[in-house]
Amino acid sequence: DPKMERETVSVTATYTWNLSDAWTLKDIFNYRRLDFYLAQDLDLSSVIPPPNTTATVSIPMDADQMSNELQLSYTTERLDLITGLYWFTEDLEGTTFVGEQPRKGVWFWRAGESSAESYAAFFNLNFRFNDWLAARIGGRYNHDEREIDSWQWVLGNITVPPNSPTNPGNDRRTDSKYTGEYGLDWHISENALLYATYSQGYQQGAGVIMQVTNPIIDPTTVDNYEIGFKYASDDRRYSVELVGYDMKAKDLQRTQAVPLPNGTFATIINNIDEMTIKGAELTLSWVPVDAARIYLGAAYTDAEFDDYVTDDPLRFGTLL
């Protein structure tokens, strides 16, 4: 029978020191553990069993991660500033057991370890020129390291040993990236706000144990242009939020099933070279009585692959 079990434990501790009326120092520490188990039938051979085929796959996995963020904030009548340092580490171990062929029992498995470490420094500044105009400037510098070590066992023999320098499933990668955010806030009145923002996003390249082609793929970067309007009545019983955005994502990370020459499939992660996402969102709220609030929301999204070559999994070897 198919099975999926997931157990997660997470503990967070936050310490805050009020150094003065304007300065605050905060430390946020987190530990998280994941235990995961998945058993499934990838090729439906348990339903229609042809001879000498793989029937079941089971994947036990566990991961530990820790992070710590140190924040220093400063607040005055005109200025809000936050700056800090961030650290993250993760260790993951996983195994893929494959059987049965043609008798009960595991006939090969793949295993590996993945480790990642990340460091960052960041700041965010909000400066009010006067009662109706404010500027926002922020930035973050990331330095990321990731390493994968994989091995393989077939019918009682280790065919790919751990720490093998010739194993294409082993990989190591280091990336660094600066991303920023820049915006203006125009308070039309005490109840209405217009804003415009240009922001960038960055995600470390993901890695897959025993992926023989580019086990650690490229990181994702995003450029986003956004304009918005917000209004709330004096008594806060009515509010309106309207936003439009134009986003360009490069090297977007995704999981894909691709055909192999022997007629089976492999699950890999890869990058979509370029993708454009445009859209608008509207949110309305109304408080008819103190005990109730009514929301109305609508969103329109237009997303398109601008540059992406892939295999059609239903047409073997057909590039699209």
N, C-alpha and C positions, 0 to 999 in steps of 0.2 A: 504494500500500500504506500502511496505517496505520503511524505511526511515533511513538515518544516517546524523546527523548534528554534526559538530565539529568546535569549535571556540577557538583559542589559542591566547593569548596575552603574549608577553615576552619582558622584558625591562632589559638591561644590562648596568652597569656603570663601567668603568675602570679608575682608578687613578694611575698615575705613578710618582714616585719621583726619580730623579737622584741624589743620595746622594753624589756620586763622580764619577770619571771616571771608577771605577771598580765596585761600589756597586749601585744597583737599587732596590727600594722597589715598589711593585705593589699590588693593591687591586682590586679584581674583584667581583662585587655584581650582582646578578640576581634575578628577580622575574618573575614568570610565572603562568598563570592561564589557566585552561582548562575547557570548558563547552562542554558536550557531550550528545547526545541523539541518541538512536538506537531503532528502531521498526522492528520486523521481525516475520516470521512464522516458528517456529522450526520444526513442525511435518507435514507440508503440509496440515493441515486440512482445511485451507482456500481454497485449490484447490479441495481436495476430503474430504468433511466433514463427518466423522463418528460421531455417537452420543456421547455426553458427553466427549468430548476430549478438551484438551487445544489447543487453536488456535493461540493466539498471545502473544508476549512478548515485553515489552517496558522497556528500561533501560535509565533513566536519571542519569547523573553523573557530578560532578564538583570537581576540585582539585586545590589546591594552593600550590606552592612550592617556597622556597627561598634558595639561596646558597651564600656563601661568601668564597673567596679564597685569602689568603695573601701570597705573594711570595717575597722572598729575593734572589736576584741573585748577583753573583760575577764572574767577567771575567778578566782574565789576558792572557798573551801570551800563556801559557801552560794549564791553568785551566779554565773550565766553570763549575760553581756550581749554582744550584737552590734548594732552600729549602722553605718549607712553611707549612701552616695550612689550613685546609678545613672544612667547616661546611655546612650541608644540612638538610632541614626540609620539610616535605610534609604532608598535610592533605587532605583526600579524603572522599567524601560522595557519596554513590550510592544506587539506589533502583532498584529492578527487579519486575515489575508488570506483573502478569500472568492472562489472561482471554482468551477466554470466555468459560463458562461451565454451562449449554449448552446455556444460554441466554447471551446477550450482557452485558459486565461489568467485572470489575476486581473481581476475586474470591480469589486470595491470592497474597501477595507480601512479598518479603524479602528485608531487608535494612541493612545498616551498615556503620560504619566509620572505616577508616584506617589511622593511623598516623605513620610516620617514622622520625627518626632523625639519622644523621650520623656525625661522627667526624673523621678526618684523619690528620696525619702528614707525610710529604714526603720529599725526597731529590733525586737529580740526579746530578751525577758528571761525567765529561768528562775530563780526564787528558792525555795530549800529551807528551809521553816520548821523542819523537824526531819528525822529519818531516815525518816519515813513520809509526809510531806505536802509537796507542792511546787506552786507556781503558775506559770503561763505567761501572759505578756502580750506581744503583738506588734502592730505597726502599720506601715502603708506609705501614703505619700501620692504619688500619680501625677499628673503633668501631661503630657498628650499632645497633639501637633499633627499633623494629617495634611492633605495637599493633593493634588488630582488635576487634571491638565490633559489634555484629550482633543481629538482632531481626527479628521477623516474625509475619505477620498478616494474618488470614484466615477467610473469610466470616464474617468480622466485628469484630472479636475477636483477641486480641494479644495473640498468643499461645507461643511465645518466647519473653519475655520482654527484653529491653536493660539492659546492665550491669548484665546479669544473670550469676552467677558463674558456673552453671551446663550446660550452653549452649556450646555444642562441637564446635560451630562456632566461639567462642571467643578464642583468642590466644594472647600470648605475647612472644617475643623472643629477645635475645641479642646475638650478634656474634662479635667476634674480630678476626682479621687476619692480618698477616704481609706477604707482597709479595715483591719480589725483581726482579731486572734485572741486568745481568752481561754480558759484551760483550767486544770484541776486534775488532779494526779497523786497517787493514793493507793496507796502501797506496802503492800499487805496483809501481805506478808512479804518476805524477801530474794529470793524467787523469783516473786512474783506482783504484778501491777500492775493497778489499775483507773484509768481516766481518762475525763474528759469534756471536750469541746472545742466552743466556738462559733467559727466562722471565716467570713470573708467573702472573696470572690474578685472580680476585676475584669479584664476584657479590653478593650483599646481597640477602637473600632469599625472594622471592616474596610471596605475600599474597592475598587471595581471600575472599571477604565477603561471609559469610554463607556457606563456604566449611567445612563440618562437620568432615572430616578426614584430619588432618594436615593442618589447614588453612594457616599457614606460613611454607613454605617448607625450606629445607636445602639450604644454599648458594652454588653457583657454584665456583669451583676452576679449574684453567687451568695451565698446565706446557707446555711450548713451547720451542722447539729447532729450531733454524733458522740459515741458512748460506746463504750468498748472494754475488753477484758480481755486480759492477756498473762501467760503462765506459762512458765518454763523450769526444768528440774531442775538440781540442783547441778552435775552433770557435763555439762550442756547436751546430753544425749542425747535428751531429750524437750522439745518446746515446743508451745504452743498459743496461737493468736491469734484472737480473736473480736471483731468490730466491727459496729456497727449505725449507720446514718446516715439523716438526713432532710434533703434538700437542695431549696432553691427557687431556680430560675434565672429571671432576668428579662431579656428582650430577647436571648435566645439566638440566635447568628448561624448561618445556614445558607445553603447554595446550593440553588437551586430552578430547574427548567425550567417556564416558564409559557407558555401559549398566547397568540398574537397574533391580531388580527382577520383577518389575511391567511392564516391557517391554518398558520403556521410557529410556531416556539418561540424564546424568548429565555431565556438563562441569567442569572439575577439573584441577588444576595444580599439577604436580608431578615432581619427579627427575628421570633422566636417570642415573643409578649408575655410568656407565663409558662409555666413547666414545673416539675413536681414529680418528684423522683427519690428513692425510698426503697429501702433495701436492707440486706443483711447479708452479711458475708464471714467464712469460717472457714478457717484454715490450720493444719495439723498437720505436725510433722516428727519423724523418728525416726532415730537413728544406731545401727543394729544392730552395726556394726563401724566402726573408725576410718576405713576407706577408702570408706565409703558413707553416703549420707544419703537418706532416703525422704520425699517430700512428698505431702501430700494437701490439696487445696484445693477449696472450694465457695463459690459466690456466688449470691445471689438479688437481682434488680433489678426494681423496679416503677416504671416511668417513664410519665408521663401529661402530655399537652398540656392545660393548664388554660384557656388563652386564646390562640387562634390561628385567624385567618381566612386562607384561601388559595384559590387556583384549583386545581381538579382538572385536571391536564394532559390527561386523557382525555375530559373533558366541557367543551368550550370555553365560557368565560364562566360556569361554575357555581361559585358561592362556597360553600365548606364551612367 
